[in-house]
């Protein structure tokens, strides 16, 4: 039997729409072994909604990977322990894809490179900025698509603490994509490109002060704001507190980046602001610089 651990991810990091992401210390853990028939048990997040048949995303990704390696896929016993909330912008689907790819390698005894894993995961998931942090860990800058995805990764400084603000409702990626414009202005494009470049350099240097200055976005957040009650009020308050926030993935989770030393004060001050806009839970989610891993039990 094998244990597979995959971290949550926060994609669209600040100005890095479809390109920048980060892995977080919140995990889906799976136990996997060959079986005479397909058996799937699910505990935790999504236990009532995730399929337990051949349409399960972990199993589908496992089969896709086995076929890619030229191995006939067999049945599995899968026990999923899910801590990553579903449809909240924290990479729950990416964790399933990466887990399935790792399951195929573990069961078959064959391995593929991380570069091959990224390409395959992007073909399944659609975008590299969500799956890349789950594979590599840390902060990731990803480019390309289903035929040429690649990335560079850097460790995230321990003094930077992401704080997730998670509302009690879901927001599908399809709905969040539907509100995006067909075109944007040249000014907005330059605004994001310059900040994404600066942010990548800041993470590469491990410069927390620089990271906290360039998380603004004009490509997707202004258009998705209406889908999240209180969005602008919450982001403005976070900015004033020195812990700027952004829409994690397609949302609705908002992710504040905070200096570790200021985290408790930030949480105490943002809690009543969030309460004005419904039921939210706040989670400290330190960066995960390791990425997905497999253990033999």
TORTOR-880241 format. One record per atom (N, C-alpha, C): x negated, y, z negated; residue in three letters. Coordinates in pm, whole numbers, plus 50000, padded with zeros to 5 digits. Each point is the difference from the previous one (the first is absolute). Layout:
// TORTOR-880241
XYZALA/...
//
This chain:
// TORTOR-880241
499154988150000UNK/500855011950000UNK/499125012450000UNK/500485010650063UNK/499255012550009UNK/500835011549942UNK/499315009349934UNK/500665012149951UNK/499515011850084UNK/500955007550054UNK/499695011450086UNK/500525012649933UNK/499145009949985UNK/500365012649936UNK/499825011350099UNK/501065007850021UNK/499965010850099UNK/500465013049933UNK/499205010750012UNK/500385012649935UNK/501075007750077UNK/500705008549929UNK/500895009750063UNK/499165010050079UNK/500635006850093UNK/499315010250077UNK/500855012750006UNK/499315011250015UNK/500665012850020UNK/499495005750131UNK/500844999250103UNK/499615004350134UNK/500485014250027UNK/499655005350118UNK/500315013950037UNK/499435009549895UNK/498834997249951UNK/499445007049884UNK/499805014850032UNK/500835008549938UNK/499915014350023UNK/500205003350147UNK/498985005850065UNK/500125003750141UNK/499714988450095UNK/499744988149945UNK/499554988750083UNK/501124991350051UNK/500985005950069UNK/501134992350050UNK/499524988950093UNK/500424987749971UNK/499664988250080UNK/498504997650012UNK/499205005649908UNK/498554998450014UNK/499244998249869UNK/500465005849891UNK/499294999249873UNK/500834992549896UNK/499334992349916UNK/500714992549896UNK/499074996549886UNK/500584994749892UNK/499244996649881UNK/500634987849933UNK/499164991249945UNK/500474988349927UNK/500135003349852UNK/501014994249935UNK/500345003249862UNK/500064987549913UNK/499795001849871UNK/500024988849907UNK/501444996449958UNK/500744995450097UNK/501334994349982UNK/500064988650100UNK/500384987949956UNK/499734988350084UNK/501204990950019UNK/500044994450121UNK/500794988050023UNK/499044988249998UNK/500364989949923UNK/499154988249985UNK/500774987850047UNK/499364991650080UNK/500644988150054UNK/499184987749970UNK/500694989049969UNK/499374987049994UNK/500484992050120UNK/499074994150071UNK/500304993650128UNK/499314986550008UNK/500714990050054UNK/499394987050029UNK/500824993150109UNK/499374990950076UNK/500754992450101UNK/501114992049936UNK/501084997950077UNK/501174993149948UNK/500674992150111UNK/500784989749963UNK/500754992350099UNK/501115008250065UNK/500515009749926UNK/501065008850052UNK/499755014049950UNK/500605009750066UNK/499815013949960UNK/500785002849872UNK/499285004549898UNK/500625003349872UNK/499455013549956UNK/500905009549973UNK/499585013549962UNK/500735004149874UNK/499245003649899UNK/500555005549876UNK/499555014549989UNK/500905008749955UNK/499675014249990UNK/500415005249862UNK/499045006549935UNK/500245005949869UNK/499655014850006UNK/500735008249924UNK/499685014249993UNK/500705008150106UNK/499325010350051UNK/500595009250097UNK/500454992550126UNK/501205003250045UNK/500524994050121UNK/500484985849987UNK/500104995049877UNK/500364985949980UNK/501374996650056UNK/500895009850006UNK/501354997350049UNK/500185003050148UNK/498995006050063UNK/500175004350139UNK/499004994050098UNK/498844995749953UNK/498984994650091UNK/500404985950042UNK/499964996850130UNK/500414986850046UNK/499104988849949UNK/500634988549981UNK/499284988149953UNK/499974989250109UNK/500015004450125UNK/499984990650112UNK/498915004150099UNK/500084995150120UNK/498965002650099UNK/499865014450040UNK/500965008549964UNK/499905014350032UNK/499255007849893UNK/499594993349892UNK/499195006449896UNK/498735005550063UNK/499675012549973UNK/498895006750068UNK/498654993749967UNK/499824995249880UNK/498764992949966UNK/499844987750088UNK/501084992350010UNK/499944987650078UNK/499835003050149UNK/500715010150051UNK/499875003550141UNK/498575004450031UNK/499385007649910UNK/498635004550022UNK/499024988449990UNK/500284990749911UNK/499194987749990UNK/500054992350132UNK/501194998050054UNK/500144992550126UNK/499295007350115UNK/500165013050005UNK/499375007950107UNK/498474998549994UNK/499465000149879UNK/498554998949984UNK/499514986050035UNK/500734989949957UNK/499614986250033UNK/499974998150151UNK/501015005150067UNK/500054998850146UNK/498855007650065UNK/499665011649942UNK/498885008050051UNK/498684992349988UNK/499894992049895UNK/498774992249978UNK/500024986750073UNK/501104997050069UNK/500114987450072UNK/500314988149912UNK/500665002749885UNK/500344989449905UNK/501524998749994UNK/500494987749999UNK/501444997849990UNK/500475003649859UNK/500935009649987UNK/500455004049866UNK/500924989549939UNK/499744996649876UNK/500864990749927UNK/500895007549902UNK/500774992649924UNK/500855006149898UNK/499185003949877UNK/500545008949922UNK/499335004749881UNK/500945000149881UNK/499424998749882UNK/500675004049877UNK/499435013649963UNK/500875010049988UNK/499575013749969UNK/500755004849877UNK/499265004749903UNK/500625006649884UNK/499525014449998UNK/500915009450021UNK/499675014250005UNK/500325006649865UNK/499015006749945UNK/500205008249879UNK/499835014650045UNK/501105007050017UNK/499945013350061UNK/500125011249897UNK/498985008649997UNK/500065012149917UNK/500165012550084UNK/499774998950132UNK/500125011550089UNK/501475001850039UNK/500605011549971UNK/501425002050036UNK/500204999450150UNK/501124994350041UNK/500324998950142UNK/500595013050053UNK/499655003550123UNK/500575011450072UNK/499885012949920UNK/498825002049941UNK/499755012149920UNK/498775007850047UNK/499354995750107UNK/498835007150047UNK/498724996149931UNK/499944987849945UNK/498814995349931UNK/499414987350062UNK/500384997450124UNK/499344989350074UNK/500454986049968UNK/501244998149962UNK/500464986449967UNK/499944990950123UNK/500395005150117UNK/499954991650120UNK/498554997450042UNK/499155009949984UNK/498584997950033UNK/499384989449911UNK/500384999949873UNK/499454989949908UNK/500414986050044UNK/501234998750051UNK/500474986950047UNK/499234995550124UNK/499765009550091UNK/499264996750123UNK/498594995449966UNK/499325007749916UNK/498624996649964UNK/499954986949922UNK/500974997849913UNK/500044987349926UNK/500154988150093UNK/500865001450102UNK/500194989150095UNK/498744997050079UNK/499275010550039UNK/498754998150073UNK/498984992849914UNK/499905003949874UNK/499064993549909UNK/500434985649969UNK/501314997749991UNK/500494986449975UNK/499584990650112UNK/500095004750123UNK/499614991750114UNK/498534996349993UNK/499175009749964UNK/498574997149991UNK/499704990249887UNK/500665002049886UNK/499764991249886UNK/500434985750029UNK/501194998450057UNK/500554986750025UNK/499234992850111UNK/499605007450103UNK/499334993850114UNK/498514997749976UNK/499445007449906UNK/498554999149978UNK/499205007950101UNK/500685007250088UNK/499335008550097UNK/500065014549953UNK/499085008150048UNK/499995014149964UNK/499945008750125UNK/500565011849987UNK/499855010250103UNK/499465012549931UNK/499365008650074UNK/499395011949942UNK/501075009949956UNK/499605009549917UNK/500945010449959UNK/500465008250120UNK/499105001850096UNK/500375007350121UNK/501124992850076UNK/499884986750008UNK/501054992050065UNK/501285000249918UNK/499864999449866UNK/501175000849914UNK/500755013150021UNK/499255010950010UNK/500635013150018UNK/500765000450132UNK/499404995050106UNK/500665000350130UNK/501274991649997UNK/499924988049943UNK/501174991349994UNK/501085006149911UNK/499615005349885UNK/500975006049908UNK/500685012150064UNK/499265007750078UNK/500585011550069UNK/500994995550107UNK/499694989150068UNK/500934994750100UNK/501314995549936UNK/499924995049878UNK/501204995549931UNK/500745011749937UNK/499265008849935UNK/500585011049922UNK/500335012250086UNK/499145003050097UNK/500275011450087UNK/499055011749986UNK/499475002249877UNK/499125011349976UNK/498844995749909UNK/498775004650029UNK/498864995349921UNK/499835006849865UNK/500595012049980UNK/499725007449878UNK/500594993649875UNK/500994991250016UNK/500584992949886UNK/499264987049971UNK/499694992350104UNK/499374987049979UNK/498505001149971UNK/499345010150057UNK/498565001149982UNK/499585001449854UNK/500655008749919UNK/499605000749860UNK/500244986949925UNK/501064992850035UNK/500264987149934UNK/498874990050028UNK/499425000750119UNK/498924990850037UNK/498675004449942UNK/499685012750017UNK/498675005249967UNK/499895005749859UNK/501125004749944UNK/499945007149874UNK/499545014350018UNK/500135008149894UNK/499525013750001UNK/500795009250090UNK/499345010850043UNK/500565009550095UNK/499604995450140UNK/500955000650092UNK/499764994950135UNK/500455010350103UNK/499125002350098UNK/500365007850118UNK/500104990250117UNK/501184999050058UNK/500264990050104UNK/500415006850130UNK/499604993950111UNK/500395005150131UNK/500444988350087UNK/500625003350112UNK/500394989650095UNK/501384994549972UNK/500344989850078UNK/501324993849989UNK/499894985050005UNK/500974993750064UNK/500094985549995UNK/498924992950082UNK/499265007550082UNK/498954993750081UNK/498595004449963UNK/499895010949921UNK/498665005149973UNK/499865006049860UNK/500784995249903UNK/499945005449864UNK/498614997849939UNK/499505010249932UNK/498754998949927UNK/500025010349889UNK/499094998849904UNK/500035009249887UNK/498645001149934UNK/499875010249917UNK/498875001749910UNK/500585001649860UNK/499324994349900UNK/500525000649863UNK/498935005449906UNK/500475006449894UNK/499135005649898UNK/500604997249863UNK/499164997949900UNK/500494998849863UNK/500605013349956UNK/501064999249920UNK/500645012049946UNK/499395002849863UNK/499665012549971UNK/499395003249870UNK/500924996049884UNK/499394994849893UNK/500784995749884UNK/500675011649929UNK/499515012150022UNK/500585011849934UNK/501275005050068UNK/500344994150115UNK/501245003650070UNK/501074989749968UNK/501145004649951UNK/501064990849960UNK/501285002950077UNK/500404991350093UNK/501315001450065UNK/501124997049901UNK/501025008150005UNK/501174998149914UNK/501244999350089UNK/500644988350001UNK/501164997950085UNK/501275004449929UNK/500825007450072UNK/501325004149951UNK/501024993150090UNK/500664989849944UNK/500814990850080UNK/501485001749965UNK/500825004750094UNK/501435001449971UNK/500714986550005UNK/501234999749952UNK/500724987449990UNK/500804996850126UNK/499595005350113UNK/500674996650127UNK/498944996850104UNK/500444992950104UNK/499104995950106UNK/500105009750119UNK/498974999550086UNK/500025007750124UNK/499284991650105UNK/500744995650100UNK/499414991450102UNK/499075008050091UNK/498954993450047UNK/499085006450094UNK/500735004350126UNK/500964991850045UNK/500765003350121UNK/500755013249983UNK/500655001849886UNK/500735012449976UNK/499055011849989UNK/498864998049932UNK/499035010749984UNK/499375004050133UNK/499824990350090UNK/499435003150133UNK/501025007150088UNK/501264997049979UNK/501055005450087UNK/500115015349992UNK/499575006049888UNK/500145014449984UNK/498805007850054UNK/498974993150047UNK/498805006850047UNK/500245006350137UNK/499375011450026UNK/500215006850129UNK/499234993150113UNK/500425002450120UNK/499304994750117UNK/498725007850029UNK/500005012849965UNK/498855008650024UNK/499725008449877UNK/498745004449986UNK/499635009249892UNK/499215011650062UNK/499835010549924UNK/499275011550051UNK/498494997649994UNK/499285007250085UNK/498544999350000UNK/499465004249863UNK/500605010249942UNK/499575005149869UNK/500114989249893UNK/501124992849999UNK/500194989449900UNK/499034988550023UNK/499714997050126UNK/499044989350030UNK/498625003649945UNK/499555012250025UNK/498705004349950UNK/499995000249847UNK/501105004449940UNK/500125000149853UNK/499714986149944UNK/500624989750058UNK/499824986549947UNK/498654993950036UNK/499575002150124UNK/498714994250041UNK/498875005449912UNK/499975012949976UNK/498935005849920UNK/500024994749857UNK/501174998749942UNK/500094995149862UNK/499714985049990UNK/500434992350099UNK/499694985749998UNK/498504997650012UNK/499335007950084UNK/498554998750014UNK/499305003849869UNK/500425011149942UNK/499415004649874UNK/500254989949888UNK/501234994749994UNK/500344990349896UNK/499164987350013UNK/499804995350121UNK/499174988150021UNK/498585002449952UNK/499465011750032UNK/498655003349955UNK/499945001049848UNK/501055005449939UNK/500045001449855UNK/500014986349932UNK/500774990550055UNK/500004986549944UNK/498654993350022UNK/499385002250116UNK/498704993950027UNK/498945005049901UNK/500125012649960UNK/499055005649903UNK/500414997249856UNK/501244995649979UNK/500494998049864UNK/500245013049927UNK/500365010550075UNK/500185013449944UNK/501485002149965UNK/500324997949872UNK/501405000849956UNK/500555014150016UNK/499195010149968UNK/500475013950014UNK/500425002850144UNK/499214995350095UNK/500335002250141UNK/501234992150041UNK/500144987749951UNK/501154991750033UNK/501305007149962UNK/500005006649886UNK/501235005949948UNK/500405013150068UNK/499225004450098UNK/500325012750065UNK/500684998550135UNK/500054987950057UNK/500434998850141UNK/501014988850022UNK/500994998849913UNK/500994989350015UNK/501285004650070UNK/500005012450051UNK/501215005150065UNK/500204993650137UNK/501254999650045UNK/500354993650127UNK/501075008050073UNK/499915000150133UNK/501055006350082UNK/500544990550108UNK/499544987650001UNK/500434990850106UNK/501264992249967UNK/500144996049875UNK/501174991649967UNK/500745004249875UNK/499315005449900UNK/500675003149874UNK/501105010650013UNK/499815010750077UNK/501095009850010UNK/501284994250058UNK/499884989950084UNK/501174994150065UNK/500654989249913UNK/499224993849914UNK/500524989649912UNK/500465005449865UNK/499695012549973UNK/500325005849870UNK/501494998949967UNK/500855001650100UNK/501454999649976UNK/500484986249957UNK/499204989650023UNK/500394986549962UNK/499734997149852UNK/499285009349934UNK/499584997849862UNK/500435012149916UNK/501094998949925UNK/500455011349919UNK/498905004949905UNK/499785013150001UNK/499015005949912UNK/498595000150055UNK/499834995550124UNK/498664998350057UNK/499145012649986UNK/500505011250049UNK/499205012250001UNK/499755005149859UNK/500984999249914UNK/499845004549862UNK/498934991849929UNK/500044986950018UNK/499034991249934UNK/498595002550052UNK/499845000950134UNK/498675002450056UNK/499455013549958UNK/500855010249999UNK/499545013349957UNK/499534999749855UNK/500734993049914UNK/499634999249860UNK/498694992549983UNK/499834989150073UNK/498744992349992UNK/498815008750042UNK/500195007950106UNK/498945008750049UNK/499595010149893UNK/500985006049934UNK/499725009749895UNK/499244993649884UNK/500304987449972UNK/499354992849889UNK/498594995250035UNK/499575001950123UNK/498684995450039UNK/499944985250032UNK/501174994050026UNK/500074985850040UNK/500854999250126UNK/499475004550114UNK/500805000450123UNK/500544986450037UNK/501205000050060UNK/500694987550033UNK/500324999550148UNK/500274988050046UNK/500384997850139UNK/500974988450007UNK/500654998550114UNK/500944989250022UNK/499224987350032UNK/500134989949917UNK/499244987750017UNK/500674991250105UNK/499254996650105UNK/500584992250109UNK/501205007450058UNK/501074992750024UNK/501245006250049UNK/500875004949885UNK/499524998449874UNK/500755004249884UNK/500974989049954UNK/500795003149899UNK/500175013049936UNK/499025003049886UNK/499064990949973UNK/499035002549893UNK/499175012350032UNK/499805008549900UNK/499095011450008UNK/498754996449920UNK/498835002650058UNK/498754996449935UNK/499235012749965UNK/499775002249871UNK/499185011149955UNK/498584995149978UNK/499035008150041UNK/498604996949972UNK/499545009349889UNK/499484993849895UNK/499725007349876UNK/498614996549950UNK/499365009349935UNK/498774996549928UNK/500384990949884UNK/499264989449982UNK/500344990049897UNK/500165006649863UNK/499185009649971UNK/500035006549868UNK/501295008049979UNK/500665004050108UNK/501215008349988UNK/501304992250019UNK/499904986950016UNK/501164992150040UNK/501145000349899UNK/499704998349873UNK/501074999549899UNK/500745013349991UNK/499265011050007UNK/500655013149996UNK/500885001950123UNK/499504995950115UNK/500805001350122UNK/501304992249989UNK/499924987649952UNK/501194991649989UNK/501035006349905UNK/499535005349888UNK/500945005949904UNK/500685012350058UNK/499325007350087UNK/500585012250057UNK/500884997150123UNK/499674989650075UNK/500794997250122UNK/501254991949968UNK/500024993149887UNK/501144991449967UNK/501335007549997UNK/500105011549933UNK/501305007150001UNK/500365005550137UNK/499015003150082UNK/500285004950136UNK/500654988950082UNK/499444988049990UNK/500564988550072UNK/501424996849950UNK/500225001649871UNK/501324996949942UNK/501105008750059UNK/499635011850048UNK/500995008750063UNK/500494994550134UNK/499284990250054UNK/500304994950134UNK/500294985150001UNK/500494994849889UNK/500394985949996UNK/499124991649912UNK/500014987050025UNK/499244990649918UNK/498704996350071UNK/498895003449938UNK/498674997450054UNK/499184992649895UNK/499134991450046UNK/499014994449908UNK/498625004750043UNK/499155002049902UNK/498665005250025UNK/498984989349965UNK/499094997350091UNK/499004989449980UNK/498605005250029UNK/499104998249906UNK/498595002350029UNK/499514988350085UNK/499455002950115UNK/499544989450090UNK/498555002850042UNK/499024996249918UNK/498615002450036UNK/499684993850135UNK/499025005450071UNK/499614994450130UNK/499474985849984UNK/500244991950101UNK/499434986650010UNK/498925000450109UNK/498764998349961UNK/498905000850096UNK/499574986350053UNK/500744989549966UNK/499614986450042UNK/500794994950119UNK/501285003450008UNK/500844994550105UNK/500504986149966UNK/500694993750094UNK/500614986849977UNK/498944989549976UNK/500354990149919UNK/499064989249969UNK/500724986649981UNK/499224989350010UNK/500524986349991UNK/499204992549896UNK/500704992349915UNK/499344991049905UNK/500514985950024UNK/499144990349981UNK/500404986050004UNK/500344995549859UNK/501194994749981UNK/500454995849866UNK/499704985249976UNK/
//
